[in-house]
Amino acid sequence: MSTPVRRDADNAPQERAAQNGPEPVQGNDRENPRRPHTTTWRRLPIATATLPLLLATPALAQQLPTTTSPAPTTVAVTIYRAPYRPARGAMNLRNLDGYALVTETRRVKLPKGRAVLRFEGVAGGIIPVSAVIDGLPGGTVEKNRDARLLSPAALVDGTLGNRVTLRRTDRATGTSREEPATIVSGPVGGVVLRTANGVEALGCSGLPESLRYARVPAGLAAKPVLSVTTDSPSSRTVTVRLSYLASGFDWSASYVGTLAGDRLNLFAWTTLANSNAEGFADAEVQVVAGRLNRERIAPIEAAATRLQLRCYPLGTTTSDLRERRFKPAAPFATIEASGEDIVVTGMRLQAPAPMPAPPAPPAPPAPENLGDLKLYRLPGRTTVAAQGQKQVALLRQDSVRYARLYRRRIPVGQPLDAAAVDIVLRVKNEKADGLGIALPAGTTALYAPRGETALLVGTGTMTDRAEGETLLIAAGRSRQVLVSQTRLDDRSARLSVTNARNVAVDVELPLGWPNSGARGDGLTTIDGIPTWRTTLPPGATATLDYRF
């Protein structure tokens, strides 16, 4: 194919311009009398013809065929707990510092050639750079995380400058009327509309108002989407495994111990927390105990901010008056506290009989080694609910041997006057004592049977305990075993402990913390802390002098 080019006999720059592309038609010679009447024809270089194709490449990339995977066929969730949350600290769904490894299996149908594969329903806290996709015959060319989720604010943001329908309802008559409007600005700071009556703010007329949209703006998705570009050698249906890290998860352990004579039945719940708006139904769930070295990564922010409509004044003339609360003449119950006793009186309603305890679930599998960490597989499948928490059985060990101790941590050299001591159950985490299993950190609650019911006797916390270590379970506080301390001089003190019970008791008094410098006859080192251990007969008193 040849293209005509007008050549000036004495103008070389015109020829060089023709080599860079076709020159527009110049009209007749009367429009440019200085041009000569001689015209020649010349073939352009091949590179000129490819220029339109290069310019069209981005447009073609946006028109790739798209395949959508709406949901996984199977899913597994491995939750890592927040590394710095204390064992007693409650999990806050608004700020969960743990994370999860989500592994999904999906069946997708791929066209031949390059195409876009959209994974819908991934966790909103997904970290896109962590996504690993196995099973694509053409591999992954590109990954994208679409943060434009369908919401009232996103609808306004995507419809700026376009027509919508404004619906208003009269409070008195309940009659609704509709009128066309154009969104002028929003959603930050409110929504401004242009109607037949002028420019006004949405929600400021004093009437119930709503907007109706003709269509969903392009690019908005009802679920979080991870999209990848792939290049398949042929059209086929494949099984794809998608794995990614996501923030907004956490878990904690809660131990429930029940005394059975000189043995302890120990049961543990795990609480799963998910702050994402997406849940994972019928999932295989694992939890990991231990602390990984992980840098915090901020989640992807939503493309549009939250829609807030504020107008003033609205409401009635009494909206801002303080609400007056009336005390009922005859309360159903009165709680009277005196010292350490709490008495409930004046009950009008008879409390129902306690429900019988449900049968114990089957024992979960033993924990597995994950390097220096421990992985616990929850039995069966469970649902990690969206924006919620749930409890699942973690482990169960019956008939565990324990020893009852009276214990208090003593500040080195500081005076004490008849201070109460804590009651704890010392348990050796060994198979010979009925345990011998890695225990993650968590809270403890100890119950003692009384007839057909069980009463709470103490609550506490414990840290991660490996096999072979010792754990302490809180069992209340005693005012019948008292400890006192007096200073003898600048570098010595005297401890005194008294047993007012009618049975012998084992007492354990750690002095300060590791490297506290306390020393003396009768002290032994337990967990790196100088400790005085003694057994007191009924009504007996013992003393210890030590230096520091």
Secondary structure as UniProt FT lines:
FT   STRAND          3..5
FT   TURN            9..10
FT   HELIX           12..19
FT   HELIX           29..31
FT   TURN            33..34
FT   STRAND          40..42
FT   HELIX           46..49
FT   HELIX           51..55
FT   HELIX           57..62
FT   STRAND          66..69
FT   STRAND          74..80
FT   TURN            83..84
FT   TURN            87..88
FT   TURN            93..94
FT   STRAND          98..110
FT   STRAND          113..120
FT   TURN            124..125
FT   HELIX           128..130
FT   STRAND          132..134
FT   TURN            137..138
FT   STRAND          142..146
FT   HELIX           152..158
FT   TURN            159..161
FT   STRAND          163..169
FT   TURN            171..173
FT   STRAND          176..185
FT   TURN            188..189
FT   STRAND          192..195
FT   TURN            196..197
FT   STRAND          198..201
FT   TURN            202..203
FT   STRAND          209..212
FT   TURN            218..219
FT   STRAND          225..232
FT   STRAND          236..260
FT   TURN            261..262
FT   STRAND          263..274
FT   STRAND          280..289
FT   TURN            317..320
FT   STRAND          334..338
FT   TURN            339..340
FT   STRAND          341..345
FT   STRAND          368..370
FT   TURN            371..372
FT   STRAND          373..377
FT   STRAND          382..384
FT   TURN            386..387
FT   STRAND          388..401
FT   STRAND          403..407
FT   TURN            412..413
FT   STRAND          416..428
FT   HELIX           431..433
FT   STRAND          442..450
FT   TURN            451..452
FT   STRAND          453..462
FT   TURN            467..468
FT   STRAND          470..489
FT   TURN            490..491
FT   STRAND          492..499
FT   STRAND          505..511
FT   TURN            514..515
FT   TURN            521..522
FT   STRAND          523..526
FT   TURN            527..528
FT   STRAND          529..536
FT   TURN            538..539
FT   STRAND          541..547
//
